[in-house]
Amino acid sequence: MNETGRPQDFPLSNPRADRVRDVAKLAGRPARLKRGQFLAEGPQSVREALRLHQQRLAAGAPGVVHEVFASEACLDRFPEFDDLAAGTNARLATDDVLAAMADTVNPQGIIAVCGFVDVSLEEVLDAGPRLIAVLCQVRDPGNAGTVLRAADAAGADAVVLTGSSVDIYNPKAVRSTAGSLFHLPVVLGADIDEVAAACRTRGIGLLAADGYGDLNLDVLQDENAARRMAVSGTGSAYALENPTAWLFGNEAQGLSEVELALADHRVAVPVYGAAESLNLGTAATVCLYASARSQQGRAPASG
Amino acid sequence: MNETGRPQDFPLSNPRADRVRDVAKLAGRPARLKRGQFLAEGPQSVREALRLHQQRLAAGAPGVVHEVFASEACLDRFPEFDDLAAGTNARLATDDVLAAMADTVNPQGIIAVCGFVDVSLEEVLDAGPRLIAVLCQVRDPGNAGTVLRAADAAGADAVVLTGSSVDIYNPKAVRSTAGSLFHLPVVLGADIDEVAAACRTRGIGLLAADGYGDLNLDVLQDENAARRMAVSGTGSAYALENPTAWLFGNEAQGLSEVELALADHRVAVPVYGAAESLNLGTAATVCLYASARSQQGRAPASG
């Protein structure tokens, strides 16, 4: 390793080496749990992992990236990795080795072994969050990752997954987050009763996203807009600008009766056409964006 | 077949029969193009296909469902199929046969062979549409289906796919629409220049969804809300309540420069957090819902 972070030694070239197999095993949950590690694959995920890693080191905290494996071609194509990977345990590897390590067919030339990044519910709540997404029994890794990415885009302060949800460190879930897993705090294995009680104690409203909800998200948005524009007569069943935790349910069954009962209100995303419903990722995006817009009070910079 | 639609004969039981293989071949594009047919799998898709079929027959138009294959258990579980399938070419089949026919591992007991449902661009435009989603070079079947479902939920009048986009009759795309493929007109193989010219002729605004757009979707929504609430001083670069065609680009590259140049405006979904962007399905949902809300002027019934 030279000081720019570009590894100088010969590339790893044996796809059947123990070291390669050890990395590949992180596609499975038992190896992840045993070692407290997971895979970030592809330039976007690895870049965001390394950025978080460098931020943490700069703050005197432990890093998150344990190892990086990259092809020479990838490093030529994305020269920023020379700086980003400086000081990390980085190795060159052949495409065959990267393919053997990766869960994807095409890892795009770079893989990082990362340490778990999840935090405790207390840590999230102590920071005074204004917008939280809570995933209850979400089973599909792509859906969980998509909601996490949308929560990041909406500027949410955290994502909480209940204990019965999919493992967010599943490679497909990590890919679906498109790097957002390294952007905002994630709480895993949460107990929904504890989440609800803790939010209530701290004055965070609990909204259940529910197609059969009695409140209409568009009405809440209109009422918020009217308040922002100081139009009179704008009472509201729920003020979207308040600190809010949104509960999102299982993709097939939605929220259970027990989960619904924990919420302050059940809010429906209106359906203007003939569709029965929106899918989980799109419904969550609409809800989180509605809160974000209402909380910001004005439009942010576009990006 | 009795008059309630429940087939009375013995179930098809040989998964290697020619008839079963013929249905299974519809998972591939060559067979679909040759026969003008595609597969709808699972109760939700088949239900919506049959509803459209019966609506068309009632209107004196040709139906869309050519054959239905279902297990006895599925018909017991969803008794509405007895009425919906009345008068169609329906056959009982064993689970083995259904599994052999299906593209999914688990077809949930019912499969329909449907005729193509796409329509011409002229037919769509002659109906005076107010909201259209145009997919340009979208490659992933799940993304295309998700956008179609979101367009349906937002009450869009049509979805247009350009010639270089994924085949919407791909089984994964059909599944992702969750039945919405049978709810609103879909145009396939469109030429983007022709779409743009035709929209312009008819006074339909063209908005390009683009992370680097100069207009901010939230600003446009706020300006629309202000007009609806009759707040003064609310000029706007683009009035979201106008008839609009949204252009959505390829999931990896976004819209090409050529496609962007065809639009009246480039509009960014704002990113409040650290995410680089939203994924295609969620970005399209936010854009289409913003138009739908602005065009309706008030909130619809929730559903």
Interface residues (C-beta under 8 A of the other chain):
Chain A: Q44 T146 R149 A150 A151 D152 A153 A154 G155 A156 S176 A178 G179 S180 H183 L184 G211 G213 D214 L215 N216 L217 D218 V219 Q221 D222 A225 A226 M229 V231 A268 V269 P270 V271 Y272 G273 A274 A275 E276 S277 L278 N279 G281 T282 T285 V286 Y289 A292 R293 Q296 R298 A299 P300 A301 S302 G303
Chain B: Q44 T146 R149 A150 A151 D152 A153 A154 G155 A156 S176 A178 G179 S180 H183 L184 G211 G213 D214 L215 N216 L217 D218 V219 Q221 D222 A225 A226 M229 V231 A268 V269 P270 V271 Y272 G273 A274 A275 E276 S277 L278 N279 G281 T282 T285 V286 Y289 A292 R293 Q296 R298 A299 P300 A301 S302 G303
